[in-house]
Amino acid sequence: MKCLQLKLTLNRLRDVNIDYIKTGMGEILSIRKEYIIDKLVILPTSKEDVPRVVSIANELKPVIRNRLKSSKVFLFELNGNQCQVNTVSHIFSKYIKRAGINPKLNFHCLRKTYGSRLLNSGVDIKVVSEMLGHSSVRVTESFYAELLKKYRGEVNNIKIR
């Protein structure tokens, strides 16, 4: 029985990691089932009383559907309770170490990876800022300054005929 519980727990945590890297939602563990409407997650925010809307990537839809079936209140639950950030972070760090990956990586790095992937794909920084729920584009610029410097350097090397 303990082995089955461990497997279920690891599967839920895998789903959390996948969703986090594919959405960049820092609020991933606070998502209530009622926040999910069709292909969107509508997150209430304290900023300007305007909800944040995050679209659900096609590849996440089966994960979300399974989570909705098996959860009571929150999208991600362990033993019927909301998953806690410190628990997920601790387990994430444990597996990073076990895999021999850079121990400086943490759960929040998945969010930064999402933002970096969007910028690398050519998504406008204003859109990235909105998708990550940053208060302004300047906040996004500060988090991704090194990546943006790289792009600015590449722009300087473009030859215009």
DSSP file (Angstrom, degrees, kcal/mol; ACC not computed):
  #  RESIDUE AA STRUCTURE BP1 BP2  ACC     N-H-->O    O-->H-N    N-H-->O    O-->H-N    TCO  KAPPA ALPHA  PHI   PSI    X-CA   Y-CA   Z-CA
    1    1 A M     >        0   0    0      0, 0.0     4,-2.3     0, 0.0     5,-0.2   0.000 360.0 360.0 360.0 -42.0    0.0    0.0    0.0
    2    2 A K  H  >  +     0   0    0      1,-0.2     4,-2.6     2,-0.2     5,-0.2   0.883 360.0  54.0 -62.5 -37.2    2.8    2.4    0.9
    3    3 A C  H  > S+     0   0    0      2,-0.2     4,-2.2     1,-0.2    -1,-0.2   0.907 109.1  47.6 -63.1 -42.6    4.4    1.8   -2.5
    4    4 A L  H  > S+     0   0    0      2,-0.2     4,-2.4     1,-0.2    -2,-0.2   0.905 111.7  50.5 -64.9 -42.4    1.2    2.6   -4.3
    5    5 A Q  H  X S+     0   0    0     -4,-2.3     4,-2.6     1,-0.2    -2,-0.2   0.912 110.1  50.1 -61.8 -42.8    0.8    5.8   -2.2
    6    6 A L  H  X S+     0   0    0     -4,-2.6     4,-2.7     2,-0.2    -1,-0.2   0.914 110.2  50.2 -62.1 -43.0    4.4    6.8   -3.1
    7    7 A K  H  X S+     0   0    0     -4,-2.2     4,-2.3     2,-0.2    -2,-0.2   0.919 111.5  48.1 -62.7 -43.9    3.7    6.2   -6.8
    8    8 A L  H  X S+     0   0    0     -4,-2.4     4,-2.3     2,-0.2    -2,-0.2   0.912 112.1  49.9 -62.2 -42.8    0.5    8.4   -6.7
    9    9 A T  H  X S+     0   0    0     -4,-2.6     4,-2.4     1,-0.2    -2,-0.2   0.927 111.2  48.3 -61.4 -46.2    2.4   11.1   -4.8
   10   10 A L  H  X S+     0   0    0     -4,-2.7     4,-2.4     1,-0.2    -1,-0.2   0.884 110.4  52.1 -63.8 -38.5    5.2   11.1   -7.4
   11   11 A N  H  X S+     0   0    0     -4,-2.3     4,-2.3     2,-0.2    -1,-0.2   0.909 110.2  48.4 -63.9 -41.5    2.8   11.2  -10.3
   12   12 A R  H  X S+     0   0    0     -4,-2.3     4,-2.2     2,-0.2    -2,-0.2   0.917 112.6  47.9 -64.2 -42.6    1.0   14.2   -8.7
   13   13 A L  H  X S+     0   0    0     -4,-2.4     4,-2.4     2,-0.2    -2,-0.2   0.871 109.2  53.6 -67.3 -35.9    4.3   16.0   -8.2
   14   14 A R  H  X S+     0   0    0     -4,-2.4     4,-2.7     2,-0.2    -1,-0.2   0.931 108.5  50.4 -61.0 -44.6    5.3   15.2  -11.8
   15   15 A D  H  X S+     0   0    0     -4,-2.3     4,-2.8     1,-0.2     5,-0.2   0.899 108.7  51.9 -60.4 -41.2    2.1   16.8  -12.9
   16   16 A V  H  X S+     0   0    0     -4,-2.2     4,-2.6     2,-0.2    -1,-0.2   0.942 111.7  46.7 -59.8 -47.6    2.8   19.9  -10.8
   17   17 A N  H  X S+     0   0    0     -4,-2.4     4,-2.4     2,-0.2    -2,-0.2   0.913 113.0  48.6 -62.2 -43.8    6.3   20.2  -12.4
   18   18 A I  H  X S+     0   0    0     -4,-2.7     4,-1.5     1,-0.2    -1,-0.2   0.938 114.0  45.7 -62.7 -46.9    4.9   19.7  -15.9
   19   19 A D  H  X S+     0   0    0     -4,-2.8     4,-1.2     1,-0.2     5,-0.4   0.898 112.3  52.1 -63.2 -39.7    2.2   22.3  -15.4
   20   20 A Y  H  X S+     0   0    0     -4,-2.6     4,-2.5    -5,-0.2     3,-0.4   0.918 111.6  44.6 -64.5 -43.8    4.6   24.8  -13.8
   21   21 A I  H  < S+     0   0    0     -4,-2.4    -1,-0.2     1,-0.2    -2,-0.2   0.755 117.1  46.7 -74.2 -22.3    7.1   24.6  -16.6
   22   22 A K  H  < S+     0   0    0     -4,-1.5    -1,-0.2    -5,-0.2    -2,-0.2   0.571 127.9  22.8 -94.8 -10.3    4.4   24.8  -19.3
   23   23 A T  H  < S-     0   0    0     -4,-1.2    -3,-0.2    -3,-0.4    -2,-0.2   0.603  82.7-140.9-125.8 -24.8    2.4   27.7  -17.7
   24   24 A G     <  +     0   0    0     -4,-2.5     2,-0.7    -5,-0.4    -4,-0.1   0.623  43.1 159.6  69.5  11.8    4.9   29.6  -15.5
   25   25 A M    >   -     0   0    0     -6,-0.4     3,-1.6     1,-0.2    -1,-0.2  -0.564  30.8-166.7 -74.7 111.9    2.1   30.1  -12.9
   26   26 A G  T 3  S+     0   0    0     -2,-0.7     3,-0.4   106,-0.3    -1,-0.2   0.730  91.0  60.2 -64.5 -20.4    3.6   30.8   -9.6
   27   27 A E  T >   +     0   0    0      1,-0.2     3,-2.5     2,-0.1     4,-0.5   0.219  68.0 123.5 -89.9  13.7    0.2   30.1   -8.2
   28   28 A I  G X  S+     0   0    0     -3,-1.6     3,-0.7     1,-0.3    -1,-0.2   0.797  74.1  46.8 -50.4 -37.8    0.2   26.5   -9.5
   29   29 A L  G 3  S+     0   0    0     -3,-0.4    -1,-0.3     1,-0.2    54,-0.2   0.595 108.5  56.7 -83.3  -9.6   -0.5   25.0   -6.1
   30   30 A S  G <  S+     0   0    0     -3,-2.5     2,-0.4    52,-0.1    -1,-0.2   0.368  73.9 125.6-100.0   3.7   -3.3   27.4   -5.3
   31   31 A I    <   -     0   0    0     -3,-0.7    44,-3.3    -4,-0.5    45,-0.4  -0.494  47.5-154.4 -71.1 121.1   -5.4   26.7   -8.3
   32   32 A R  B >   -A   74   0A   0     -2,-0.4     3,-1.9    42,-0.3     4,-0.3  -0.635  26.1-114.5 -89.4 152.9   -8.9   25.7   -7.2
   33   33 A K  G >  S+     0   0    0     40,-2.9     3,-1.6     1,-0.3    41,-0.1   0.853 115.0  59.9 -56.2 -36.4  -11.0   23.5   -9.5
   34   34 A E  G 3  S+     0   0    0     39,-0.3    -1,-0.3     1,-0.3     8,-0.1   0.630  90.6  70.5 -72.0 -10.8  -13.5   26.3  -10.1
   35   35 A Y  G <  S+     0   0    0     -3,-1.9     7,-3.2     6,-0.1     2,-0.7   0.630  82.2  86.9 -76.1 -12.7  -10.7   28.5  -11.6
   36   36 A I  E <   +B   41   0B   0     -3,-1.6     2,-0.5    -4,-0.3     5,-0.2  -0.797  53.1 171.6 -97.4 117.0  -10.6   26.3  -14.6
   37   37 A I  E >   -B   40   0B   0      3,-2.4     3,-2.1    -2,-0.7     2,-0.3  -0.962  60.9 -55.4-128.6 112.7  -13.0   27.3  -17.3
   38   38 A D  T 3  S-     0   0    0     -2,-0.5    -2,-0.0     1,-0.3     0, 0.0  -0.399 123.0 -14.9  57.1-114.3  -12.8   25.5  -20.6
   39   39 A K  T 3  S+     0   0    0     -2,-0.3    17,-2.9    -3,-0.1     2,-0.3   0.150 124.3  81.4-104.7  18.1   -9.2   26.0  -21.9
   40   40 A L  E <   -BC  37  55B   0     -3,-2.1    -3,-2.4    15,-0.2     2,-0.5  -0.884  63.2-145.1-126.8 153.8   -8.4   28.8  -19.4
   41   41 A V  E     -BC  36  54B   0     13,-2.7    13,-2.4    -2,-0.3     2,-0.7  -0.986  18.2-158.5-112.6 120.8   -7.3   29.2  -15.8
   42   42 A I  E     - C   0  53B   0     -7,-3.2    11,-0.2    -2,-0.5    -2,-0.0  -0.883  11.4-168.2-102.8 108.9   -8.9   32.4  -14.3
   43   43 A L  E     - C   0  52B   0      9,-3.4     9,-3.0    -2,-0.7     2,-0.1  -0.857  17.2-134.1-103.7 120.7   -6.8   33.5  -11.3
   44   44 A P        -     0   0    0      0, 0.0     2,-0.3     0, 0.0     6,-0.0  -0.477  30.0-168.9 -67.1 141.7   -8.1   36.1   -9.0
   45   45 A T        -     0   0    0     -2,-0.1     4,-0.1     2,-0.1     0, 0.0  -0.908  33.8-140.0-130.4 159.7   -5.4   38.7   -8.2
   46   46 A S  S    S+     0   0    0     -2,-0.3     2,-0.6     3,-0.1     3,-0.3   0.594  78.6 101.0 -88.9 -13.1   -5.0   41.5   -5.7
   47   47 A K  S >  S-     0   0    0      1,-0.2     3,-1.8     3,-0.2    -2,-0.1  -0.639 110.7 -30.2 -77.9 116.1   -3.4   43.6   -8.5
   48   48 A E  T 3  S-     0   0    0     -2,-0.6    -1,-0.2     1,-0.3    -2,-0.1   0.604  97.4 -91.0  55.9  15.1   -5.9   46.1   -9.9
   49   49 A D  T 3  S+     0   0    0     -3,-0.3    -1,-0.3     1,-0.2    -3,-0.1   0.727  92.4 130.5  54.7  23.9   -8.8   43.7   -9.1
   50   50 A V    <   -     0   0    0     -3,-1.8    -1,-0.2    -6,-0.0    -3,-0.2  -0.933  58.7-124.9-108.4 124.9   -8.3   42.2  -12.6
   51   51 A P        -     0   0    0      0, 0.0     2,-0.5     0, 0.0    -9,-0.0  -0.326  19.6-123.4 -67.3 150.9   -8.1   38.5  -12.8
   52   52 A R  E     -C   43   0B   0     -9,-3.0    -9,-3.4     2,-0.0     2,-0.5  -0.823  23.1-153.5 -93.7 131.2   -5.1   36.9  -14.6
   53   53 A V  E     -C   42   0B   0     -2,-0.5     2,-0.5   -11,-0.2   -11,-0.2  -0.925  12.8-177.2-111.3 125.2   -6.0   34.6  -17.4
   54   54 A V  E     -C   41   0B   0    -13,-2.4   -13,-2.7    -2,-0.5     2,-0.2  -0.983  20.0-136.4-122.7 126.9   -3.7   31.8  -18.4
   55   55 A S  E     -C   40   0B   0     -2,-0.5     2,-0.6   -15,-0.2   -15,-0.2  -0.547  20.2-122.4 -81.6 150.1   -4.4   29.5  -21.4
   56   56 A I        -     0   0    0    -17,-2.9     5,-0.1    -2,-0.2   -33,-0.1  -0.812  25.1-123.9 -95.1 121.2   -3.9   25.8  -21.0
   57   57 A A    >>  -     0   0    0     -2,-0.6     3,-1.8   -35,-0.2     4,-0.8  -0.308  22.5-116.8 -61.0 145.3   -1.5   24.3  -23.5
   58   58 A N  G >4 S+     0   0    0      1,-0.3     3,-1.0     2,-0.2    -1,-0.1   0.868 114.5  56.4 -52.2 -41.7   -2.9   21.4  -25.5
   59   59 A E  G 34 S+     0   0    0      1,-0.2     4,-0.4     2,-0.1    -1,-0.3   0.676 104.9  54.0 -69.2 -14.8   -0.4   18.9  -24.0
   60   60 A L  G <> S+     0   0    0     -3,-1.8     4,-2.9     1,-0.2     5,-0.3   0.645  83.5  87.2 -89.8 -15.8   -1.6   19.8  -20.5
   61   61 A K  H <X S+     0   0    0     -3,-1.0     4,-2.8    -4,-0.8     5,-0.2   0.878  88.3  48.2 -56.6 -43.2   -5.3   19.2  -21.1
   62   62 A P  H  > S+     0   0    0      0, 0.0     4,-2.4     0, 0.0    -1,-0.2   0.904 113.1  49.3 -63.7 -37.8   -5.1   15.4  -20.2
   63   63 A V  H  > S+     0   0    0     -4,-0.4     4,-2.4    -3,-0.2    -2,-0.2   0.940 113.7  45.7 -63.5 -47.2   -3.1   16.2  -17.1
   64   64 A I  H  X S+     0   0    0     -4,-2.9     4,-2.7     2,-0.2     5,-0.2   0.923 111.3  52.5 -62.3 -45.1   -5.7   18.9  -16.0
   65   65 A R  H  X S+     0   0    0     -4,-2.8     4,-1.6    -5,-0.3    -1,-0.2   0.919 111.4  46.6 -58.0 -45.2   -8.6   16.6  -16.9
   66   66 A N  H  X S+     0   0    0     -4,-2.4     4,-1.8     1,-0.2    -1,-0.2   0.895 112.3  50.3 -63.9 -40.6   -7.1   13.8  -14.7
   67   67 A R  H  X S+     0   0    0     -4,-2.4     4,-1.6     1,-0.2    -2,-0.2   0.899 107.7  53.6 -64.9 -40.5   -6.4   16.3  -11.8
   68   68 A L  H  < S+     0   0    0     -4,-2.7    -1,-0.2     1,-0.2    -2,-0.2   0.874 110.0  48.5 -62.9 -36.6  -10.0   17.6  -12.0
   69   69 A K  H  < S+     0   0    0     -4,-1.6    -1,-0.2    -5,-0.2    -2,-0.2   0.883 118.6  37.4 -69.1 -39.3  -11.4   14.1  -11.7
   70   70 A S  H  < S+     0   0    0     -4,-1.8     2,-0.2    -5,-0.1    -2,-0.2   0.554 102.4  81.7 -96.2  -7.8   -9.2   13.1   -8.7
   71   71 A S     <  -     0   0    0     -4,-1.6     4,-0.1    -5,-0.1     5,-0.0  -0.655  54.5-160.4-100.6 155.5   -9.1   16.3   -6.7
   72   72 A K  S    S-     0   0    0     -2,-0.2    -1,-0.1     2,-0.2     3,-0.1   0.890  82.3 -15.9 -94.7 -55.8  -11.7   17.7   -4.3
   73   73 A V  S    S+     0   0    0      1,-0.2   -40,-2.9     7,-0.1   -39,-0.3   0.746 124.9  49.0-118.4 -52.7  -11.0   21.4   -4.0
   74   74 A F  B    S-A   32   0A   0    -42,-0.3   -42,-0.3     1,-0.1    -1,-0.2  -0.646  75.6-126.1 -96.8 152.0   -7.5   22.2   -5.4
   75   75 A L  S    S+     0   0    0    -44,-3.3     2,-0.6    -2,-0.2   -43,-0.1   0.888 104.0  42.0 -61.3 -39.1   -6.1   21.1   -8.7
   76   76 A F  S    S+     0   0    0    -45,-0.4     7,-2.0   -48,-0.2     2,-0.3  -0.933  76.0 160.3-116.6 113.7   -3.1   19.6   -6.9
   77   77 A E  E     -D   82   0C   0     -2,-0.6     2,-0.5     5,-0.2     5,-0.2  -0.947  27.0-155.6-129.9 149.4   -3.7   17.8   -3.7
   78   78 A L  E >  S-D   81   0C   0      3,-2.8     3,-1.8    -2,-0.3    -2,-0.0  -0.995  85.9 -13.3-122.9 123.4   -1.8   15.2   -1.7
   79   79 A N  T 3  S-     0   0    0     -2,-0.5    -1,-0.1     1,-0.3     3,-0.1   0.858 130.8 -53.2  53.4  38.7   -3.9   13.0    0.6
   80   80 A G  T 3  S+     0   0    0      1,-0.3     2,-0.3    -6,-0.1    -1,-0.3   0.479 119.4 103.3  80.5   2.0   -6.9   15.3    0.1
   81   81 A N  E <  S-D   78   0C   0     -3,-1.8    -3,-2.8    -8,-0.1    -1,-0.3  -0.824  82.6 -89.7-116.4 156.5   -5.0   18.4    1.1
   82   82 A Q  E     -D   77   0C   0     -2,-0.3    -5,-0.2    -5,-0.2     2,-0.1  -0.386  47.9-110.6 -60.0 133.7   -3.6   21.3   -0.9
   83   83 A C        -     0   0    0     -7,-2.0     2,-0.4   -54,-0.2    -1,-0.1  -0.467  33.4-134.9 -64.4 137.6    0.0   20.6   -2.0
   84   84 A Q     >  -     0   0    0     -2,-0.1     4,-2.3     1,-0.1     3,-0.3  -0.786   7.1-131.1 -99.4 141.6    2.3   23.0   -0.1
   85   85 A V  H  > S+     0   0    0     -2,-0.4     4,-3.1     1,-0.2     5,-0.2   0.894 107.6  53.1 -56.3 -43.8    5.1   24.8   -1.9
   86   86 A N  H  > S+     0   0    0      1,-0.2     4,-2.2     2,-0.2    -1,-0.2   0.864 109.4  49.4 -64.8 -34.1    7.8   23.8    0.7
   87   87 A T  H  > S+     0   0    0     -3,-0.3     4,-2.4     2,-0.2     5,-0.2   0.951 114.6  43.2 -66.9 -49.2    6.8   20.1    0.3
   88   88 A V  H  X S+     0   0    0     -4,-2.3     4,-2.7     1,-0.2    -2,-0.2   0.909 114.9  50.4 -63.7 -42.5    7.0   20.2   -3.5
   89   89 A S  H  X S+     0   0    0     -4,-3.1     4,-2.7    -5,-0.2    -1,-0.2   0.909 110.4  50.0 -61.5 -42.6   10.2   22.3   -3.4
   90   90 A H  H  X S+     0   0    0     -4,-2.2     4,-2.2    -5,-0.2    -2,-0.2   0.937 113.9  43.8 -62.6 -47.4   11.8   19.9   -0.9
   91   91 A I  H  X S+     0   0    0     -4,-2.4     4,-2.1     2,-0.2    -2,-0.2   0.898 112.7  53.2 -66.1 -39.7   11.0   16.8   -3.1
   92   92 A F  H  X S+     0   0    0     -4,-2.7     4,-2.1    -5,-0.2    -2,-0.2   0.942 110.6  46.8 -59.1 -48.4   12.1   18.6   -6.2
   93   93 A S  H  X S+     0   0    0     -4,-2.7     4,-2.4     1,-0.2    -1,-0.2   0.883 109.0  55.5 -61.9 -39.2   15.5   19.4   -4.7
   94   94 A K  H  X S+     0   0    0     -4,-2.2     4,-2.2     1,-0.2    -1,-0.2   0.914 111.0  43.5 -59.5 -44.6   15.8   15.9   -3.5
   95   95 A Y  H  X S+     0   0    0     -4,-2.1     4,-1.9     2,-0.2    -1,-0.2   0.821 109.6  56.6 -74.6 -30.3   15.3   14.5   -7.0
   96   96 A I  H  X>S+     0   0    0     -4,-2.1     5,-2.2     2,-0.2     4,-0.5   0.939 111.4  44.0 -61.5 -46.9   17.6   17.2   -8.5
   97   97 A K  H ><5S+     0   0    0     -4,-2.4     3,-1.2     1,-0.2    -2,-0.2   0.925 112.3  51.9 -63.5 -45.0   20.4   16.0   -6.2
   98   98 A R  H 3<5S+     0   0    0     -4,-2.2    -1,-0.2     1,-0.3    -2,-0.2   0.838 109.0  51.1 -61.8 -33.3   19.7   12.3   -6.9
   99   99 A A  H 3<5S-     0   0    0     -4,-1.9    -1,-0.3    -5,-0.1    -2,-0.2   0.559 112.9-120.0 -81.4  -8.0   19.8   12.9  -10.6
  100  100 A G  T <<5 +     0   0    0     -3,-1.2    -3,-0.2    -4,-0.5     2,-0.2   0.737  63.4 145.9  76.2  22.2   23.2   14.7  -10.3
  101  101 A I      < -     0   0    0     -5,-2.2    -1,-0.2    -6,-0.2    -2,-0.1  -0.528  67.0 -65.4 -88.9 160.3   21.9   17.9  -11.7
  102  102 A N    >   -     0   0    0     -2,-0.2     3,-1.9     1,-0.2    -1,-0.2  -0.198  44.8-145.6 -46.0 116.1   23.1   21.3  -10.6
  103  103 A P  T 3  S+     0   0    0      0, 0.0    -1,-0.2     0, 0.0    -6,-0.1   0.611  92.2  73.4 -67.1 -10.6   22.0   21.6   -6.9
  104  104 A K  T 3  S+     0   0    0      2,-0.1     2,-0.1     0, 0.0    -2,-0.1   0.681  75.7 100.6 -74.7 -16.5   21.4   25.3   -7.3
  105  105 A L    <   +     0   0    0     -3,-1.9     2,-0.3   -12,-0.1    -9,-0.1  -0.444  53.6 177.9 -68.6 140.8   18.3   24.5   -9.4
  106  106 A N    >   -     0   0    0     -2,-0.1     3,-1.5   -10,-0.0     4,-0.4  -0.843  46.0 -90.2-136.9 176.0   15.0   24.9   -7.5
  107  107 A F  T >  S+     0   0    0     -2,-0.3     3,-1.5     1,-0.3     4,-0.4   0.852 122.0  59.5 -56.4 -38.5   11.3   24.5   -8.2
  108  108 A H  T >> S+     0   0    0      1,-0.3     4,-1.5     2,-0.2     3,-0.9   0.742  87.8  75.2 -65.6 -22.4   11.0   28.2   -9.1
  109  109 A C  H <> S+     0   0    0     -3,-1.5     4,-2.4     1,-0.3    -1,-0.3   0.783  85.1  65.3 -59.9 -26.2   13.6   27.7  -11.9
  110  110 A L  H <> S+     0   0    0     -3,-1.5     4,-1.8    -4,-0.4    -1,-0.3   0.883 100.9  49.2 -63.9 -37.2   10.7   26.0  -13.8
  111  111 A R  H <> S+     0   0    0     -3,-0.9     4,-2.1    -4,-0.4    -2,-0.2   0.917 111.3  48.2 -66.6 -43.6    8.9   29.3  -13.9
  112  112 A K  H  X S+     0   0    0     -4,-1.5     4,-2.6     1,-0.2    -2,-0.2   0.872 108.5  55.2 -66.0 -35.6   12.0   31.1  -15.2
  113  113 A T  H  X S+     0   0    0     -4,-2.4     4,-2.7     2,-0.2    -1,-0.2   0.911 106.2  52.1 -61.1 -42.0   12.5   28.4  -17.8
  114  114 A Y  H  X S+     0   0    0     -4,-1.8     4,-2.1     2,-0.2    -2,-0.2   0.947 111.3  45.7 -59.6 -49.9    8.9   29.0  -19.0
  115  115 A G  H  X S+     0   0    0     -4,-2.1     4,-2.3     1,-0.2    -2,-0.2   0.902 113.4  49.9 -60.6 -42.2    9.6   32.8  -19.4
  116  116 A S  H  X S+     0   0    0     -4,-2.6     4,-3.0     1,-0.2    -1,-0.2   0.904 109.2  51.5 -63.8 -42.0   13.0   32.1  -21.1
  117  117 A R  H  X S+     0   0    0     -4,-2.7     4,-1.4     2,-0.2    -1,-0.2   0.888 109.4  50.5 -63.8 -38.6   11.4   29.7  -23.6
  118  118 A L  H  <>S+     0   0    0     -4,-2.1     5,-2.3     2,-0.2     4,-0.3   0.947 113.3  44.8 -62.9 -47.7    8.7   32.3  -24.5
  119  119 A L  H ><5S+     0   0    0     -4,-2.3     3,-1.6     1,-0.2    -2,-0.2   0.906 111.3  53.3 -63.8 -41.4   11.3   35.0  -25.1
  120  120 A N  H 3<5S+     0   0    0     -4,-3.0    -1,-0.2     1,-0.3    -2,-0.2   0.796 105.3  56.1 -62.0 -27.9   13.5   32.5  -27.0
  121  121 A S  T 3<5S-     0   0    0     -4,-1.4    -1,-0.3    -3,-0.2    -2,-0.2   0.478 123.9-104.8 -83.9  -2.2   10.5   31.7  -29.2
  122  122 A G  T < 5 +     0   0    0     -3,-1.6     2,-0.2     1,-0.3    -3,-0.2   0.592  63.5 158.1  91.8  11.3   10.1   35.4  -30.1
  123  123 A V      < -     0   0    0     -5,-2.3    -1,-0.3    -6,-0.2     5,-0.1  -0.520  51.7-102.4 -69.9 134.5    7.1   36.2  -27.9
  124  124 A D     >  -     0   0    0     -2,-0.2     4,-2.2     1,-0.1     3,-0.4  -0.256  24.1-124.7 -57.8 140.9    6.9   39.9  -27.2
  125  125 A I  H  > S+     0   0    0      1,-0.2     4,-2.6     2,-0.2     5,-0.1   0.804 110.1  58.1 -62.1 -30.5    8.1   40.8  -23.7
  126  126 A K  H  > S+     0   0    0      2,-0.2     4,-2.1     1,-0.2    -1,-0.2   0.910 108.2  46.3 -65.3 -40.5    4.9   42.6  -22.8
  127  127 A V  H  > S+     0   0    0     -3,-0.4     4,-2.7     2,-0.2    -2,-0.2   0.916 112.4  50.3 -66.1 -43.3    3.0   39.3  -23.5
  128  128 A V  H  X S+     0   0    0     -4,-2.2     4,-2.2     1,-0.2     6,-0.2   0.919 109.3  52.2 -59.9 -43.8    5.5   37.4  -21.5
  129  129 A S  H  X>S+     0   0    0     -4,-2.6     5,-2.3     1,-0.2     4,-0.6   0.911 112.0  45.4 -58.9 -44.5    5.1   39.9  -18.6
  130  130 A E  H ><5S+     0   0    0     -4,-2.1     3,-0.7     1,-0.2    -2,-0.2   0.907 111.4  52.1 -66.4 -42.1    1.3   39.5  -18.7
  131  131 A M  H 3<5S+     0   0    0     -4,-2.7    -1,-0.2     1,-0.3    -2,-0.2   0.845 111.9  46.1 -65.3 -33.2    1.5   35.7  -18.9
  132  132 A L  H 3<5S-     0   0    0     -4,-2.2  -106,-0.3    -5,-0.2    -1,-0.3   0.562 112.0-121.4 -84.9  -8.3    3.8   35.5  -15.9
  133  133 A G  T <<5 +     0   0    0     -3,-0.7    -3,-0.2    -4,-0.6    -2,-0.1   0.757  51.3 165.0  75.8  23.9    1.6   38.0  -14.0
  134  134 A H      < -     0   0    0     -5,-2.3    -1,-0.2    -6,-0.2     3,-0.1  -0.421  45.2-125.9 -72.1 151.6    4.3   40.5  -13.4
  135  135 A S  S    S-     0   0    0      1,-0.1     2,-0.3    -2,-0.1    -1,-0.1   0.747  86.5  -2.9 -71.1 -23.2    3.2   44.0  -12.3
  136  136 A S  S  > S-     0   0    0     -7,-0.1     4,-1.3     1,-0.1     3,-0.3  -0.980  71.3-104.8-159.3 166.6    5.1   45.6  -15.3
  137  137 A V  H  > S+     0   0    0     -2,-0.3     4,-2.9     1,-0.2     5,-0.2   0.823 116.9  64.2 -64.9 -31.1    7.3   44.9  -18.2
  138  138 A R  H  > S+     0   0    0      1,-0.2     4,-2.2     2,-0.2    -1,-0.2   0.877  98.8  52.6 -61.6 -37.4   10.2   46.4  -16.2
  139  139 A V  H  > S+     0   0    0     -3,-0.3     4,-1.8     2,-0.2    -1,-0.2   0.941 111.2  46.8 -62.5 -45.8    9.9   43.6  -13.7
  140  140 A T  H  X S+     0   0    0     -4,-1.3     4,-1.8     1,-0.2    -2,-0.2   0.918 110.5  53.0 -62.0 -44.1   10.1   41.0  -16.5
  141  141 A E  H  < S+     0   0    0     -4,-2.9    -1,-0.2     1,-0.2    -2,-0.2   0.890 107.3  52.2 -58.9 -39.8   13.1   42.8  -18.0
  142  142 A S  H >< S+     0   0    0     -4,-2.2     3,-0.7     1,-0.2    -1,-0.2   0.880 110.8  46.9 -66.9 -36.6   14.9   42.7  -14.6
  143  143 A F  H 3< S+     0   0    0     -4,-1.8    -1,-0.2     1,-0.2    -2,-0.2   0.810 122.8  34.3 -72.4 -29.6   14.4   38.9  -14.3
  144  144 A Y  T 3X S+     0   0    0     -4,-1.8     4,-2.5    -5,-0.2    -1,-0.2   0.010  78.2 124.9-115.8  27.4   15.5   38.2  -17.9
  145  145 A A  H <> S+     0   0    0     -3,-0.7     4,-2.4     1,-0.2     5,-0.2   0.890  74.2  49.8 -56.2 -45.8   18.2   40.9  -18.2
  146  146 A E  H  > S+     0   0    0      1,-0.2     4,-1.8     2,-0.2    -1,-0.2   0.916 112.3  47.2 -62.7 -43.0   20.9   38.5  -19.2
  147  147 A L  H  > S+     0   0    0      1,-0.2     4,-1.7     2,-0.2    -1,-0.2   0.903 112.3  50.0 -64.5 -41.3   18.8   36.8  -21.9
  148  148 A L  H  X S+     0   0    0     -4,-2.5     4,-2.3     1,-0.2    -2,-0.2   0.862 106.4  55.6 -67.1 -35.9   17.7   40.2  -23.3
  149  149 A K  H  X S+     0   0    0     -4,-2.4     4,-2.3     1,-0.2    -1,-0.2   0.903 104.9  54.1 -60.8 -41.1   21.3   41.4  -23.4
  150  150 A K  H  X S+     0   0    0     -4,-1.8     4,-1.9     1,-0.2    -1,-0.2   0.917 109.5  47.1 -59.3 -44.8   22.2   38.4  -25.6
  151  151 A Y  H  X S+     0   0    0     -4,-1.7     4,-2.2     1,-0.2    -1,-0.2   0.894 109.6  52.8 -66.2 -39.4   19.4   39.3  -28.0
  152  152 A R  H  X S+     0   0    0     -4,-2.3     4,-1.5     1,-0.2    -1,-0.2   0.896 108.5  51.4 -62.9 -37.8   20.5   42.9  -28.2
  153  153 A G  H  X S+     0   0    0     -4,-2.3     4,-0.6     1,-0.2    -1,-0.2   0.886 108.9  50.5 -64.4 -39.0   24.0   41.7  -29.0
  154  154 A E  H >< S+     0   0    0     -4,-1.9     3,-0.8     1,-0.2     4,-0.3   0.863 105.4  56.5 -67.0 -35.9   22.6   39.5  -31.8
  155  155 A V  H >< S+     0   0    0     -4,-2.2     3,-1.4     1,-0.2    -1,-0.2   0.882 101.2  58.2 -62.6 -37.6   20.7   42.5  -33.2
  156  156 A N  H 3< S+     0   0    0     -4,-1.5    -1,-0.2     1,-0.3    -2,-0.2   0.739 103.8  53.2 -64.0 -22.3   24.0   44.4  -33.4
  157  157 A N  T << S+     0   0    0     -3,-0.8    -1,-0.3    -4,-0.6     2,-0.2   0.462  80.1 115.8 -93.6  -1.2   25.4   41.7  -35.7
  158  158 A I    <   -     0   0    0     -3,-1.4     2,-0.6    -4,-0.3    -3,-0.0  -0.501  59.8-141.3 -70.3 133.1   22.5   41.7  -38.2
  159  159 A K        -     0   0    0     -2,-0.2     2,-0.5     2,-0.0    -2,-0.1  -0.864  10.9-157.4 -98.1 122.2   23.6   42.8  -41.7
  160  160 A I              0   0    0     -2,-0.6    -2,-0.0     1,-0.1     0, 0.0  -0.870 360.0 360.0-101.2 127.6   21.2   45.1  -43.5
  161  161 A R              0   0    0     -2,-0.5    -1,-0.1     0, 0.0    -2,-0.0   0.449 360.0 360.0 -92.2 360.0   21.5   45.1  -47.2
